[in-house]
Amino acid sequence: MVDRVIFGTRMAAATCAAALLLAPVASADFAEEARETRPKFDLRYRLETVDQDGIEEDALASTAKARVSWIMDATEGFSVGLEADHVFTVGSDDYHSLENGRTEFPVVADPTGTDLNQAFLRFRNGGTILTAGRQRILHGEQRFVGGVAWRQNEQTFDGVRMQFTGDGVGVDYSYVARVRRIFGPEDGLQPAEWDSNAHFLRATYDPAEGHSLAAFAYLLDLENDNGPANSNASYGLNYVGTYGPATLSARVALQREWGDNPLAYDAPYYFVEAKWPIERVTIAAGHEVLGSDGGTAPVRMPVATLHKFQGWTDKFLSTPPAGVKDTYLTFSGNVGAVALTAAIHEFVAAKGDMNYGREAGVSAVWSMGPFGLQFKYARYHTRELATDTSKAWFVVSYSF
């Protein structure tokens, strides 16, 4: 751990030194930008219900998040960002947050508390951005690295990030010394954070208009409780292209053990999705495979935004030993100011012939200026894995 702290400190020092060499220190511009920066406030209330077979009580989580942000938006030179969250219950706390000990209820992973979400120093010079400190890191569709912003306590990272873009090419590298997980700010059944020696690398190239390629490598050496078991290295390629009104996305990766993971394995990952608009409705059909080595060592996504993928009931936050194949169909469109989405998923094992189950869900989102409303419902029907589960959400948000 000491070596990681020393290395992270050296990386931060190197970043600041590089920033100083890249351009003069524009202290007057920094002071002016600081004076013009105003704090931003965000409030989000969510009522979440969970009816899960095998647990006698239903969960009813009435939680709210108050966020204050002070983030400078300088287009050149130095800037600073600070952001703090406070999560609290408003009425019912009949849910298991993984930290409150209320195991008689289903899990709703929204523990209460106050947390420093971001605190960073940033330097911009043309297409180069250097960021040091606690920060949000979102890569692509967030399938491998994301912020899990759906939960009340967002995932952020302590580390150093270097980004470069220019002439259709981009390079994004991060060294991460600590993962600040959604289960904080205090440890519960899941650790609130992982100490890490992690490297995120993503390079992008746009060969033609409407087409984008990305190559990535994510080396996760994680500690603290279940950290070593989730340590892995993933290497892959991603493609997104437009063909007339249609969009085709594809992704392939290979994952193996890394760091202190005691289990040696090699597991494949595949994804393909076709999306096309038909009149006022956009239809997407996709197939995603989180493979498994021998049916016992599956692909894991420990720092991804998992709620976006494999259904909203979150039955596959931990990949089953035999992996999972998710074949899905979504329909989306707008009725006035309301964005509607419906999704159907079919889940089977990647190794063997186990039929896990299926899920159906609907979502309605309404936004008007600083206000937002959302209703979402999903039901998982089991065949051979987990239990029948229904979840519903009502969300109200306001920003000022």
C-alpha positions as CSV (number, residue, x, y, z in Angstrom):
1,M,0.0,0.0,0.0
2,V,2.9,2.4,0.8
3,D,4.3,1.8,-2.6
4,R,1.0,2.7,-4.2
5,V,0.7,5.9,-2.3
6,I,4.3,6.9,-3.2
7,F,3.7,6.0,-6.9
8,G,0.4,8.0,-6.9
9,T,2.1,11.0,-5.3
10,R,4.9,10.9,-7.9
11,M,2.3,10.7,-10.7
12,A,0.5,13.7,-9.3
13,A,3.7,15.6,-9.0
14,A,4.7,14.7,-12.5
15,T,1.3,15.8,-13.8
16,C,1.6,19.2,-12.1
17,A,5.2,19.6,-13.4
18,A,4.1,18.7,-16.9
19,A,1.4,21.3,-16.7
20,L,3.8,23.9,-15.6
21,L,6.1,23.1,-18.6
22,L,3.2,23.1,-21.1
23,A,2.2,26.7,-20.6
24,P,2.8,29.7,-18.5
25,V,0.8,30.0,-15.2
26,A,-2.0,32.3,-16.0
27,S,-2.8,33.4,-12.4
28,A,-4.9,36.4,-13.5
29,D,-7.0,34.2,-15.7
30,F,-7.4,31.6,-13.0
31,A,-8.5,34.2,-10.4
32,E,-11.0,35.6,-12.9
33,E,-12.4,32.2,-13.7
34,A,-12.6,31.4,-10.0
35,R,-14.6,34.6,-9.3
36,E,-17.0,33.8,-12.1
37,T,-17.6,30.2,-11.0
38,R,-20.8,29.7,-9.1
39,P,-21.8,26.7,-6.9
40,K,-24.3,24.3,-8.4
41,F,-26.8,22.4,-6.3
42,D,-28.6,19.2,-7.3
43,L,-31.4,17.4,-5.4
44,R,-32.6,13.9,-6.2
45,Y,-35.4,12.1,-4.4
46,R,-36.0,8.5,-5.2
47,L,-38.6,6.0,-4.0
48,E,-37.6,2.4,-4.7
49,T,-39.6,-0.7,-4.0
50,V,-38.4,-4.3,-4.3
51,D,-40.6,-7.4,-4.1
52,Q,-38.2,-10.4,-4.1
53,D,-39.3,-14.1,-3.7
54,G,-37.6,-15.7,-0.8
55,I,-37.6,-12.6,1.3
56,E,-40.8,-12.1,3.3
57,E,-40.6,-8.4,3.6
58,D,-40.7,-6.0,0.6
59,A,-38.2,-3.1,0.5
60,L,-39.4,0.5,0.5
61,A,-36.4,2.9,0.3
62,S,-37.3,6.6,0.4
63,T,-33.9,8.3,-0.1
64,A,-32.6,11.7,-1.2
65,K,-29.2,13.0,-2.4
66,A,-28.2,16.6,-1.9
67,R,-25.1,17.6,-4.0
68,V,-23.1,20.8,-4.0
69,S,-20.5,21.3,-6.8
70,W,-18.0,24.1,-7.4
71,I,-16.2,23.2,-10.6
72,M,-14.3,25.7,-12.7
73,D,-14.8,25.3,-16.4
74,A,-11.7,26.9,-17.8
75,T,-11.0,26.2,-21.5
76,E,-7.3,26.8,-21.0
77,G,-4.9,26.7,-18.0
78,F,-5.6,25.6,-14.5
79,S,-8.9,24.9,-12.8
80,V,-10.2,23.3,-9.7
81,G,-13.2,21.1,-8.9
82,L,-14.9,20.3,-5.6
83,E,-18.1,18.2,-5.1
84,A,-19.8,16.8,-2.0
85,D,-22.9,14.6,-1.6
86,H,-25.1,14.0,1.4
87,V,-27.5,10.9,1.1
88,F,-30.3,10.6,3.7
89,T,-33.6,8.9,4.1
90,V,-36.9,10.8,3.8
91,G,-39.5,8.6,5.6
92,S,-39.3,4.9,5.0
93,D,-35.9,3.1,5.5
94,D,-37.3,-0.4,5.1
95,Y,-34.4,-1.7,3.0
96,H,-31.1,-3.4,3.3
97,S,-28.4,-0.9,2.3
98,L,-25.6,-3.5,2.9
99,E,-24.5,-1.2,5.7
100,N,-27.5,-0.7,7.9
101,G,-27.9,-4.3,9.0
102,R,-31.6,-4.6,8.0
103,T,-31.2,-8.0,6.4
104,E,-34.9,-8.8,6.7
105,F,-35.5,-6.6,3.6
106,P,-34.2,-6.9,0.0
107,V,-31.1,-4.9,-1.0
108,V,-31.3,-1.3,-2.1
109,A,-27.6,-0.2,-2.2
110,D,-28.1,3.3,-1.1
111,P,-26.3,3.8,2.3
112,T,-26.7,7.2,3.9
113,G,-23.9,9.6,4.8
114,T,-21.8,12.5,3.6
115,D,-19.0,12.0,1.1
116,L,-16.5,14.1,-0.8
117,N,-17.3,13.0,-4.4
118,Q,-14.7,15.0,-6.3
119,A,-11.7,17.1,-5.4
120,F,-9.2,17.7,-8.3
121,L,-6.8,20.0,-10.0
122,R,-7.0,20.2,-13.8
123,F,-4.9,21.7,-16.5
124,R,-5.9,22.2,-20.1
125,N,-3.8,23.2,-23.1
126,G,-5.4,22.8,-26.5
127,G,-6.3,19.1,-26.8
128,T,-4.4,18.0,-23.7
129,I,-6.1,17.7,-20.3
130,L,-4.3,16.6,-17.1
131,T,-6.4,15.9,-14.0
132,A,-5.0,14.9,-10.5
133,G,-7.1,14.0,-7.5
134,R,-10.6,12.5,-6.8
135,Q,-12.5,12.5,-10.1
136,R,-15.2,11.1,-12.2
137,I,-13.9,8.7,-15.0
138,L,-16.3,7.5,-17.6
139,H,-15.1,5.5,-20.6
140,G,-17.2,5.0,-23.6
141,E,-20.5,3.4,-22.8
142,Q,-19.2,2.7,-19.2
143,R,-19.2,-1.0,-19.8
144,F,-15.8,-1.4,-18.2
145,V,-15.2,1.9,-16.4
146,G,-18.0,4.1,-15.1
147,G,-19.6,6.2,-12.4
148,V,-22.7,4.2,-11.4
149,A,-24.6,7.5,-11.2
150,W,-27.9,5.6,-11.0
151,R,-27.2,4.9,-7.3
152,Q,-27.3,7.8,-4.8
153,N,-23.6,7.5,-3.9
154,E,-21.6,7.8,-7.1
155,Q,-18.4,5.9,-7.8
156,T,-15.3,8.1,-8.3
157,F,-11.6,7.5,-8.5
158,D,-8.5,8.9,-6.7
159,G,-5.7,9.1,-9.3
160,V,-4.1,10.9,-12.2
161,R,-5.7,11.2,-15.7
162,M,-4.1,12.3,-18.9
163,Q,-6.3,12.9,-22.0
164,F,-5.3,14.0,-25.5
165,T,-7.5,14.6,-28.6
166,G,-6.7,15.8,-32.0
167,D,-7.2,15.1,-35.7
168,G,-9.6,12.2,-35.1
169,V,-7.3,10.5,-32.6
170,G,-7.7,10.3,-28.8
171,V,-5.7,8.8,-25.9
172,D,-7.0,8.5,-22.4
173,Y,-4.8,7.1,-19.6
174,S,-5.5,7.0,-15.9
175,Y,-3.5,5.7,-12.9
176,V,-6.0,4.9,-10.1
177,A,-4.7,4.5,-6.5
178,R,-8.2,4.2,-4.9
179,V,-11.7,3.3,-6.1
180,R,-14.4,5.1,-4.1
181,R,-17.3,2.7,-4.5
182,I,-21.1,3.2,-4.3
183,F,-21.3,1.3,-1.0
184,G,-19.7,4.2,1.1
185,P,-18.9,6.4,2.8
186,E,-18.6,3.7,5.5
187,D,-17.7,0.0,5.1
188,G,-20.5,-2.5,5.3
189,L,-20.9,-5.9,3.8
190,Q,-19.1,-4.4,0.8
191,P,-16.0,-2.3,1.3
192,A,-16.6,1.4,0.7
193,E,-13.4,1.7,-1.2
194,W,-10.7,-0.4,-2.8
195,D,-7.0,0.5,-2.6
196,S,-5.7,-0.2,-6.1
197,N,-2.8,-0.1,-8.5
198,A,-4.9,0.2,-11.6
199,H,-4.3,1.5,-15.1
200,F,-7.1,2.6,-17.5
201,L,-6.0,3.0,-21.1
202,R,-8.3,3.8,-24.0
203,A,-7.3,5.0,-27.5
204,T,-9.8,6.1,-30.1
205,Y,-9.6,6.7,-33.8
206,D,-12.2,8.0,-36.3
207,P,-11.3,6.5,-39.7
208,A,-14.2,8.2,-41.5
209,E,-17.2,10.3,-40.7
210,G,-19.8,8.3,-38.7
211,H,-17.3,5.6,-37.7
212,S,-15.3,5.2,-34.5
213,L,-12.8,2.7,-33.3
214,A,-11.4,2.3,-29.8
215,A,-8.8,0.0,-28.3
216,F,-8.6,-0.4,-24.5
217,A,-6.7,-2.1,-21.7
218,Y,-7.9,-2.1,-18.1
219,L,-5.5,-3.5,-15.5
220,L,-7.2,-3.7,-12.1
221,D,-5.0,-4.7,-9.1
222,L,-7.5,-4.2,-6.3
223,E,-7.2,-4.8,-2.6
224,N,-9.4,-4.7,0.6
225,D,-11.7,-7.7,1.3
226,N,-13.1,-8.9,-2.1
227,G,-10.6,-6.8,-4.1
228,P,-8.1,-9.5,-5.1
229,A,-10.9,-11.8,-6.4
230,N,-12.1,-8.9,-8.6
231,S,-8.6,-8.1,-9.9
232,N,-8.3,-8.6,-13.6
233,A,-6.9,-7.4,-16.9
234,S,-9.2,-6.8,-19.9
235,Y,-7.9,-6.1,-23.4
236,G,-10.3,-5.3,-26.2
237,L,-11.6,-3.4,-29.2
238,N,-14.8,-1.3,-29.7
239,Y,-16.5,-0.2,-32.9
240,V,-19.5,2.2,-33.5
241,G,-20.6,3.0,-37.0
242,T,-23.6,4.7,-38.7
243,Y,-25.1,3.3,-41.9
244,G,-27.8,5.6,-43.1
245,P,-30.3,5.9,-40.2
246,A,-29.0,2.7,-38.5
247,T,-26.2,2.4,-36.0
248,L,-24.1,-0.7,-35.5
249,S,-22.0,-1.3,-32.3
250,A,-19.6,-4.2,-31.6
251,R,-17.1,-5.0,-28.9
252,V,-14.8,-7.8,-28.2
253,A,-12.4,-8.4,-25.3
254,L,-10.4,-11.0,-23.4
255,Q,-10.1,-11.0,-19.7
256,R,-7.6,-12.8,-17.4
257,E,-6.4,-12.6,-13.8
258,W,-4.2,-9.7,-12.7
259,G,-2.5,-8.5,-9.6
260,D,-3.1,-10.6,-6.5
261,N,-6.0,-12.6,-8.0
262,P,-5.4,-16.2,-6.8
263,L,-7.4,-17.7,-9.7
264,A,-5.8,-18.1,-13.1
265,Y,-8.3,-17.8,-16.0
266,D,-8.9,-16.5,-19.5
267,A,-12.5,-15.6,-20.4
268,P,-13.9,-13.9,-23.6
269,Y,-16.4,-11.0,-23.9
270,Y,-18.5,-10.2,-27.0
271,F,-21.1,-7.6,-27.8
272,V,-23.1,-6.6,-30.9
273,E,-26.0,-4.3,-31.2
274,A,-28.0,-2.9,-34.2
275,K,-30.2,0.1,-33.7
276,W,-32.5,1.7,-36.2
277,P,-35.4,4.2,-36.2
278,I,-38.8,3.3,-37.7
279,E,-41.0,6.3,-37.8
280,R,-41.2,7.6,-34.2
281,V,-39.7,4.5,-32.6
282,T,-36.1,3.4,-32.3
283,I,-35.6,-0.3,-32.1
284,A,-32.4,-1.9,-30.8
285,A,-31.5,-5.6,-30.9
286,G,-28.4,-6.8,-29.1
287,H,-26.5,-9.8,-27.9
288,E,-23.8,-9.6,-25.1
289,V,-21.7,-12.5,-23.8
290,L,-19.7,-12.4,-20.6
291,G,-17.9,-15.7,-21.1
292,S,-16.4,-18.1,-18.6
293,D,-13.2,-20.2,-18.4
294,G,-14.4,-23.8,-17.9
295,G,-17.8,-22.7,-16.6
296,T,-16.3,-21.6,-13.2
297,A,-14.3,-18.4,-13.9
298,P,-16.4,-15.7,-15.6
299,V,-15.8,-12.2,-16.9
300,R,-16.1,-9.7,-14.1
301,M,-16.8,-5.9,-14.4
302,P,-15.9,-4.6,-10.9
303,V,-15.7,-0.8,-11.8
304,A,-18.4,-0.7,-14.6
305,T,-21.8,1.1,-14.5
306,L,-23.6,-2.2,-14.2
307,H,-27.1,-1.0,-13.9
308,K,-27.1,0.1,-17.5
309,F,-26.6,-3.5,-18.7
310,Q,-28.2,-6.9,-18.4
311,G,-31.5,-5.6,-17.0
312,W,-32.6,-3.1,-14.4
313,T,-33.3,-5.6,-11.6
314,D,-29.5,-6.0,-11.2
315,K,-29.6,-9.8,-11.1
316,F,-26.2,-10.0,-12.8
317,L,-24.1,-7.5,-10.9
318,S,-22.0,-10.5,-10.1
319,T,-21.5,-12.7,-13.1
320,P,-22.6,-16.3,-12.5
321,P,-19.7,-18.9,-12.6
322,A,-20.9,-20.1,-16.1
323,G,-21.0,-16.6,-17.5
324,V,-24.1,-15.1,-19.1
325,K,-25.5,-14.5,-22.5
326,D,-28.0,-11.6,-22.7
327,T,-30.1,-11.3,-25.8
328,Y,-32.3,-8.2,-25.7
329,L,-34.7,-6.0,-27.6
330,T,-35.5,-2.4,-26.7
331,F,-38.0,0.2,-28.0
332,S,-37.6,3.9,-27.4
333,G,-39.3,7.1,-28.5
334,N,-40.9,10.3,-27.3
335,V,-44.4,11.3,-26.7
336,G,-44.3,15.1,-26.3
337,A,-41.7,15.8,-23.6
338,V,-41.7,12.3,-22.3
339,A,-39.0,9.8,-23.3
340,L,-40.4,6.2,-23.2
341,T,-38.3,3.0,-23.2
342,A,-39.3,-0.7,-23.1
343,A,-36.8,-3.5,-22.8
344,I,-36.9,-7.3,-22.9
345,H,-34.0,-9.6,-22.0
346,E,-33.4,-13.3,-22.3
347,F,-30.6,-14.7,-20.1
348,V,-28.8,-18.0,-20.5
349,A,-25.4,-19.4,-19.4
350,A,-22.4,-18.8,-21.6
351,K,-21.1,-22.3,-20.7
352,G,-23.5,-25.2,-20.6
353,D,-27.2,-25.1,-21.2
354,M,-28.6,-23.5,-18.1
355,N,-31.6,-21.2,-18.8
356,Y,-31.4,-18.4,-16.2
357,G,-34.5,-16.4,-16.8
358,R,-36.0,-13.3,-18.5
359,E,-36.7,-9.7,-17.7
360,A,-39.0,-7.0,-19.0
361,G,-38.9,-3.3,-18.1
362,V,-40.4,0.0,-18.9
363,S,-39.2,3.6,-18.3
364,A,-40.7,7.1,-18.7
365,V,-38.6,10.2,-18.3
366,W,-39.9,13.8,-18.3
367,S,-37.6,16.8,-18.2
368,M,-38.4,20.5,-18.2
369,G,-35.5,22.9,-17.5
370,P,-34.1,22.2,-14.0
371,F,-36.9,19.7,-13.1
372,G,-36.9,16.0,-13.9
373,L,-39.3,13.1,-13.3
374,Q,-38.8,9.4,-13.9
375,F,-40.8,6.3,-13.4
376,K,-39.2,2.9,-14.1
377,Y,-40.4,-0.7,-13.5
378,A,-38.7,-4.0,-14.2
379,R,-39.6,-7.7,-13.4
380,Y,-37.2,-10.6,-13.5
381,H,-38.8,-14.0,-14.0
382,T,-36.5,-16.9,-13.0
383,R,-36.2,-20.3,-14.7
384,E,-33.0,-21.7,-13.2
385,L,-31.1,-18.8,-11.5
386,A,-32.0,-16.4,-8.7
387,T,-35.6,-15.6,-7.7
388,D,-38.6,-13.7,-9.2
389,T,-38.0,-10.0,-8.5
390,S,-40.0,-6.9,-9.2
391,K,-38.5,-3.4,-8.8
392,A,-40.1,0.0,-9.2
393,W,-38.7,3.5,-9.0
394,F,-40.1,7.0,-8.8
395,V,-37.5,9.8,-9.1
396,V,-37.8,13.6,-8.8
397,S,-34.7,15.8,-9.5
398,Y,-34.0,19.5,-9.4
399,S,-30.9,21.4,-10.2
400,F,-30.1,25.1,-9.6
